[in-house]
Amino acid sequence: MKKVWGFAMGLAIALMSTVLVTTAQDTPADPCADIDAATALYQTFVDNYNKKPLTVADREKAVKAGKEFLEKYGNCEAWKDQSNFVKPWVPKLEDWLVKARLDEKLRPLYKKFDDGVQQKKWDDVFAAGKEIYALIPDKSLDQMIPMALIGVIEVGNKNNAYADESIKWAKLALEKINAGVESLNKSYGVYQLAVGNKENAISELNYALGVLYFYGKADRETGIKYFYQVTQLPGSKQEYSPLYVSIADYYRLTADKLGTEIINLINQQKAAATDEEKLKLDEQIKPKVGLYNGYLERALDALSRAVKFAKDNTPQAKAYKDSIYKDYLALYKRRFEKEEGADQWMATAVSKPLPDPTSQVQPVFDPEPTTTTTTTSTSVTKPSSSSSKTAKNLTSGNTAV
């Protein structure tokens, strides 16, 4: 009996011990009482949050410690002051880290881009510029503008390899400017490919698109629209002499085509057997001659402005201006078969607004005498004598720049 009673008492004591142990284990410890752990986290934050010099690694430690401190002890009354100090700093540090990590990526790309511009390593410029744009699409205008202008430089070197790429960046740069994006370095570009200000940037980018389409892509209809737009906008290219030479080229290319057609018709007219056949060909020649004259006068108008805006402050600039004026005189003689009155014609042209190249060119007809021969039964009008003069005029050569 004593053995049974002893066993029962032992079992009861064991069960009570188990309950007490289990209850003790189920009761969580007060985190606010863990002074050593809280102090360690807070001290890690303080040691690293504003350490000099600032490093990404130190601030990463601070953010990690600060977040853990706030998670564990942010609601503890005993740590209220420390929590109030840590809380606003954590998001500031996170923002700093985002910028710092971005800067770590951008720094070598900026160097590659700038070195590429200075050394004319265009492939490096485009490679770095694309990566910069991918990282900061609304803060890379200073890279877009040089990438747009590179194609213009190379088109001038008879290399159209960068035309498509530069067209893309020129359009994107204009889109960003129109959306309010500004230059970070206030120069709108870098080094020799900086254009100075927003007004110049818009002018330069439109001019670039004109060159890239007109010469780089041989798309003259698109190119001339951009050229004309430049003439209507303030900025660095509005009074740029080569711009007006390009507009003159647009007209002269069409005039040359018309000239070839007229010469072919005149040769057919010369070979015609009868006056009636000659007259029919004359009816085809006359309207083409009128258009030919109209295109030449549009070209002369543009060249007049090219001469006006060309500088002569250096020997090289003066030589360029003289060459344009010589070209103007040759074209004037091609149109009027004389040089007298050329300067007066130029002065009149530049006193008027520049014609819109996309507007229809009106034919210009010179007065010409007609002669008739009379037979006993009918009167026949002979072909005009202007055909032979036009043929002589048309063979004076292409004066396009």
Buried (B, 14 or more C-beta within 10 A) or exposed (E): EEEEEEEEEEEEEEEEEEEEEEEEEEEEEEBBEBEEBBBEBBEBBBEBBEBEEEEEEBBBBBBBBBBBBBEBBBEBEEBEEBBEBBEEBBEEBBEBBEEBEEEEEBEEBBEBBBBBBEEEBBEBBBBBBBBBBEEBEEBBBBBBBBBBBBBBBBBEEEEBEBBEBBBBBBBBBBEBBEEEBBBEEEBBBBEEBBBBBBBBBBBBBBBBBBBBBBBBBEEBEBBBBBBBBBBEBEBBBBBBBBBBBBBBBBBBBBBBEBBEBBBEBBEBBEEBEEBEBBBBBBEBBBEBBBBBBBBBBBBBBBBBBBBBBBEEEEEEEEEBBEEBBEBBBBBBBBBBEEEEEBBEBBEEBEEEEBBEBEEEBEBBEEEEEEEEEEEEEEEEEEBBEBBEBBBEBBEBEEBBE
